[in-house]
Amino acid sequence: MEQKRSKFGNWLRNSITARMLIVGLLLIVLLIPLEFVKSLINERSLRQTEVVREINSKWGNEVVLSGPILKVPYEHTSEERIFDEQAKAYRTETNTSIKYAYLFPDTLDIASNVASKPLNRSIYESVVYTADISVQGTFPKIALSEEDITPDAILWDKITVLVRSSNLKGIRSAPAVQLHSQSLSLTPKYDREYLNTLESEPIQNLSMETTTDLVFSFDLTINGSESLKFIPIGKETTASMTSNWHSPSFDGNYLPIDDTKEITADGFKASWQVLQINRQFEQVFYEKLPTLIEFAFGTNLIIPVDEYQKSERSAKYGFMVIGLTLLVFLLIQLVSKIYIHPFQYVMIGLALVMFYTLLISISEHSSFLKAYIIAGGSVLLLITVYSRAILKGFKFPLLVCASLASLYGFIYVIIQLENYALLVGSIGLFVILAIIMFASRRIDWGKD
């Protein structure tokens, strides 16, 4: 029995196949703590999302602005035939009700200046903004002839102006629309479907004799976060946006005009132009006013790949880092004839896993670059010193140090890239494979 154990022990120590099987098994086992680390990163990322959402809800969520819109009431007369039981005959009954038409502007020009700033809670940060919005344009002459509504049926003294916003909570100025030489204050009005509607007091001195276009303007200061968008309700809608935020993402159905788009480290500028023919809705709605949010355009103030996203991306390469590092030690063992115990492989693998916990914990309190350097340098030093005790001498520990440093540097470059990450990663893996093939060409694989 002892002789069999001795033969089995010698086979484990001397057989190349046995060493490869042991290293492969240990690599699979080390995936378990690596998955725990990935779960930790995901948990911290979700916690950040919750805190940022809470910060934004108190400051002001995304803003989608629509308006101004003329709300025109009119009398609608209908006839109904009713059977009279006493007279045993039908009689006609006339009913009069109040209905509404909603008129959009002919021209609509929106200018916005968005001042963004970071808002912190504990270790978490959100980007919020205060937007100064100036809106002006013209309404056409009020006429509803396309629906056979005569000017006499219009209730001219009850016409009001509507402005709709997805975020009334963030408004920081008392909005008032300048229209027809009047200043019309806006007050919230309950809307069962849209909810966030501001309606003005009735416009004075309007009548069927009013033949000129109605010029309007209003200013609005509003707090928001994540995005600022506008709905192009004008027959011709133009919009411009300037901001000190350096990472905009232009979103919605319409993109800015190329010649006007300018993005620098100090902010961005952009302008839009949307014509009625570019969208799929008319200029007048009757009875019910739709939200039209699906036609909104504007800008998302995005945060570039944050620390949690970078940590998650780096952890995805954990299998490759651990596998290649253990492979380097295996090749050194085969070349140098130095025996490395499976326990020592496990210690090296756990040290590599610790890199990701150090990275996520340090990056929460510092920049990702500093966290990467500190975590990588710590693990690199630990494994180099440990390999010095295992492998003796300095040649192989320095080889391990150089290999691991190159691998961490390569992964950091991939994480920073966006458009060329796949290309650089593929080329890098090809080079690594070529180096391993070249380094292992003289190993006698016949020893089993």
C-alpha positions, 0 to 999 in steps of 0.5 A: 500500500505504501509503495502504491502511495509512493508511486502515486505521489511520484506521479503527481510530482513528476508527471506533466499530465498530473501537474496540468490536471491539478492546475486546471482543477485549481483554476476551476476552483478559483472561479468560485471566489471570483464569482463572489467578487463579481457579485460584490461589484454588482451589489455595490453598483446597484446600491449606487444606482439606488442612491443616485435615483434618490438624489435625483428624485429630490433635486429633480428628475429628467425634464421633458418640456412641451408647450406652449399650447393654445387651449380653445373651448368651443360650443358643440351642438348635437341633435338626438332623436328621442322616442316620446312614449306619450306622443308615440312619436320621435322628437329631436332634442338639441344638446350643447356641450363644451369641447376643446381644441388644442392649437400648436405654434407655427414657430417655436424657438427654444434656447437653453443653458444647462449648468451641471454640477455634481451632487454627493451623498456619502461616497456616491455622486450624481450629476444634476443641472439647473436649466435656464430655458427661454421659449418664444414663437408665434401662434397662427390666427385662431380658426377651426374651420377644418372641423366646421367650427364657426368663429361664433362657436368659439368661447373667446374669453376662455382661451388659455395657454398650456405648458406641459413638463414631466417635472414640475417639482424642479421648477425654480421660477414662477412661470408666466407666458407673455402673449397678446400684450399680456402676462399670463401666470401659469398654475398647475392643473390636474390632468388624469393622464399626464398630471404635469400640466400648467395652465394660464388664466384666460387670455383677454381681448381675443375675438374673431376680429383678431387676424394677426399671429399671436406672439408669445414668450416665456422663461423657465428655470428648472432643476433636473437630472439625467436628461433635458428634452423638448417636444417639437410641437411647432410647425417649425421648431428650432432649439439650441442647448449649451452646457458645461457638461463634457459628456453629452449623449444626444437622444430622441427622434432627432439629432442636432445639426452637424455644423452646430454640434461642438463638444469639448472638455469644457462643455458642449453646444448643439442646435436642432431644427424639426419641421412639421413634415419630419414628424407624424402628428398634426398642428391641431388636436380636438377633445384629447391632447396626446402626450407625444413624448415619443417625439421628444429630442434632446440630450442625456447628461451621461456619466462616462464609464464609472468605477463600478463599470470599469471594475466589472469589466476588469473582473470579466478578465479575471479568468484570463489573468488567473489562468495565464498566471498559473500557466506561467508558474506551471511552465516555470515549474516544468522548465526549472524542475522546481516543485510547486505545491498545489497549496502554493498555486491556491495562494497565488490564485487567491492573491489574484482574486484579492486584486478585484476586492482591493480595486472596488473598495479603493475606487469608491474613495479615489479615482479608478486609475489610482485604485488600479495602480495601488491594487495592482502594485500590491498584488504584484509585490505580494506574488513576486515576493512569494514566488521568490520564496518558492522559486529561489533566485531572482530570474523566475520571480522577475519573469513572473513580475514582468508577466503579471505587470504586462497583463495588468497593463494590457487589461487597463488599456482595454478597459479604457478603450471603447471602439477598439477594445475588441480589436486590441484585445484580440491582437493582445491575446494572439501575441500572448498565445504566440509567446506561450507557444514559443516558450513551451516549444522545448519542453519535453511533453513525453514525460508522463 
